[in-house]
Amino acid sequence: MALTFVLLTPEGEAKRLECDSVTLEARDNDMGEGGGSFGIRRGHLPLIAALKPGSEAKISSGGRVIASLKISDGFASVKNDTVTVICGRAEDIGP
């Protein structure tokens, strides 16, 4: 069973991918400073995290990056092997 990545924007579901891992960047404060990157794989504990504005989300499968997205700002939720990113805007910047 794979991990599912779902990207939601104000327009609706923008992307849905099956993958092995997702790497995101969290923020520590209201200014979007601090934080660091973290990885999510199948079996990860439930989590909600604020994402660093302008950060990159990397979605990987089979040992290679299959999608890279620049996230304007937003939140990530992890539950039941599904990673959901909710953001105002996301730009596909390639694999």
C-alpha positions as CSV (number, residue, x, y, z in Angstrom):
1,M,0.0,0.0,0.0
2,A,1.3,3.4,-1.0
3,L,1.1,6.9,0.6
4,T,-1.4,9.3,-1.0
5,F,-0.5,12.9,-1.6
6,V,-3.5,15.4,-2.0
7,L,-3.1,19.1,-2.8
8,L,-6.1,21.3,-2.1
9,T,-6.4,25.0,-3.2
10,P,-9.3,27.4,-3.1
11,E,-10.2,26.0,-6.6
12,G,-10.5,22.4,-5.3
13,E,-8.3,19.3,-5.6
14,A,-5.3,20.4,-7.7
15,K,-3.3,17.2,-7.5
16,R,-3.5,13.6,-6.2
17,L,-0.5,11.2,-6.4
18,E,0.5,7.8,-5.1
19,C,4.0,8.0,-3.7
20,D,6.5,6.5,-1.2
21,S,7.4,9.7,0.6
22,V,6.6,13.4,0.9
23,T,9.1,16.1,2.2
24,L,7.7,19.4,3.5
25,E,9.0,22.5,5.3
26,A,7.4,23.6,8.5
27,R,7.4,27.0,10.0
28,D,8.0,27.9,13.7
29,N,6.5,31.4,14.1
30,D,3.9,33.8,12.7
31,M,6.6,35.4,10.4
32,G,7.2,32.0,8.7
33,E,10.7,31.9,10.1
34,G,12.5,28.9,11.5
35,G,11.2,25.4,11.3
36,G,12.8,22.8,9.1
37,S,12.1,20.0,6.7
38,F,10.4,16.8,7.6
39,G,9.7,13.6,5.8
40,I,6.5,11.5,5.8
41,R,6.3,7.8,4.9
42,R,3.6,5.2,5.2
43,G,2.6,4.6,8.8
44,H,3.4,8.1,10.0
45,L,1.5,9.2,13.1
46,P,-1.3,11.7,12.6
47,L,0.1,15.3,12.3
48,I,-1.0,18.8,11.5
49,A,1.8,21.3,10.6
50,A,1.9,24.9,9.4
51,L,4.0,25.1,6.2
52,K,6.7,27.7,5.6
53,P,5.6,30.3,3.0
54,G,7.3,29.8,-0.3
55,S,8.6,26.4,0.7
56,E,9.0,23.4,-1.6
57,A,7.1,20.1,-1.3
58,K,8.8,17.1,-2.8
59,I,6.9,14.0,-3.6
60,S,9.0,10.8,-4.2
61,S,8.3,7.3,-5.5
62,G,10.7,4.5,-6.4
63,G,13.7,6.4,-5.1
64,R,13.1,9.5,-7.3
65,V,11.3,12.8,-7.0
66,I,8.1,12.6,-9.1
67,A,6.8,16.1,-8.4
68,S,8.0,19.3,-6.8
69,L,5.6,22.1,-5.8
70,K,6.2,25.6,-4.5
71,I,3.7,26.2,-1.7
72,S,2.5,29.8,-1.1
73,D,1.6,29.1,2.5
74,G,-0.8,26.7,4.2
75,F,-1.0,23.5,6.3
76,A,-0.3,19.8,6.0
77,S,-2.3,17.1,7.6
78,V,-1.2,13.4,7.8
79,K,-3.7,10.7,8.6
80,N,-4.2,7.1,7.5
81,D,-1.3,7.2,5.0
82,T,-2.7,10.3,3.3
83,V,-0.8,13.6,3.2
84,T,-3.1,16.5,2.5
85,V,-1.6,20.0,1.8
86,I,-4.1,22.9,2.0
87,C,-2.7,26.1,0.6
88,G,-3.7,29.4,-1.1
89,R,-1.6,28.7,-4.2
90,A,0.8,26.1,-5.4
91,E,3.1,26.1,-8.4
92,D,4.3,22.9,-10.1
93,I,8.1,23.4,-10.5
94,G,8.8,19.9,-11.9
95,P,10.3,16.7,-10.6
